[in-house]
Structure formats: structure tokens, C-alpha cells
């Protein structure tokens, strides 16, 4: 029997969750709505940073875009016990540890060690990777706990397939979706749309699928309602675990 996981969607790609006694936070975004760099935020966080409490580990897919790390989110990194991100990102963030692809590290959880592995991800297509920047996903493993995949800003089914080949036992897949696009890059998906997300979900037929990165930003071309409506064209929605902003979601 594995322990349940409780996740809380703060907004955008930002999720707080408990795992083996530690509190994890993905891609921190806590700014209010309005212009944010070259992007536009449509809604503020469902929860303020202070309400989340202690953060032991931040899983940061990348630091270069405001919808994954905004001003308030960047300030929140200073309070985290451990910040994990890309090798390039660690050169820009003083207290972050960069992890190469497929590199693993172990941290002490509640009576069990937690293995965190940085996994393959691509922010867009290979043709625009020099513009979109370096990104990473993560996999968490611990005895007595479900294996968790956090995709980060990955738009590639092929990269997710590489993850599935190495980690076939993923039980919870947190997929960054929303079909994000940027005018400076053109009509290139920077995150998963519903069709690609369904293809990724099929890699782990028994996993719970948690779509995030579907709220709060104007450049998401398939935000929440559109994503969920399109999902049923490609996959059964019985495995979808849809989080409501600010409300705990328990995954058995």
C-alpha cells in the first residue's frame, strides 16, 4: 500500500504537495495579475506564499519565463530548503542546484529517502530550443510512496517516452499543459495541448493524470475549459485528477 499525496494548485504551473514528509513546490508564481515581462497574467495566485508555509524543495523547470518564475516566485526561492533546476538556470540563481539530464540525488524524507531525478524535457521543438531555453522535468521515488512525474514545460511526447522507458512505474503524472505559445517563436507549442497530453498519459496506463499550467496566463492557447473539453476527444477522462485552484486534491 502506498501513501496518498495531497496536491494544491496555486495557479499556473505552481503546485504545492507533500511527499514522504517533505513539502515540494513546482515553478513558483505568486505575482498579482497584470503585465509580467513579455507576458500577461490574468489572475493572481489562489493562495499567498505565506499560507503555504515551509517549502523543503522547489522543482523549477526553468527560470527564464515569467509564467514559471515571476518576481514574487523568485523571492520565494530564498526561503526554500533546496532549489533544483537546469544547469543553466543554476548559474543565474545563486541558491539553486543545477541537475543534468538523468542525474539523481537523494534527500531525507520522513523515515525514508527520496530520490529525485532530473528527466528529459523540451520547451517547444528542436528548431526553437535556442530561443525557448533549457528546461527539465523531475521524477520522485520513495519506498511506500507513488512514483511522481512532474513534466515541467515539456511539449515533446518523445521526451516523455524516454522518461517512461526509464520510469515505467509512474503512478502520478503532473503534466504542464495549456498549449502555450509565444509570438516571438511563432505557432510552436511550448507546452502540451490535450492531444499530446493524452499521448503522454497513455505511456502510464495506470497513472493519475494531473493537468496544470492551464490557468491564469493569456498566452495559453488551450486554457482550462478548452483543455478539458478537448481531452475527451483523445482519452478517457476517468484518470484525470483535475485540481481546483486553492483546494487540496488527494490522490490515493
Buried (B, 14 or more C-beta within 10 A) or exposed (E): EBBEBEBBBBBBBBBBBBBBBBBBBBBBBBBEBEEBEEBBBBEBBBBEBEEBEEBBBBBBBBBBBBBBBBEBBBEBBEBBEBBBBBBBBBEEBEEBBBBEBEBEEEBEBBEBEBBBBBBBBBBBBEEBEEBBBBBBBBBBBBEEBBBBBBBBBBBBBEBBEBBBEEBEEBBBBBBBBBBBBBEEBEEBBBBBBBBBBBBBBBBBEEBBBBBBBBBBBBBBBBBBEBBBEBBEEBBEEEBBBBBEBEEEBEBE
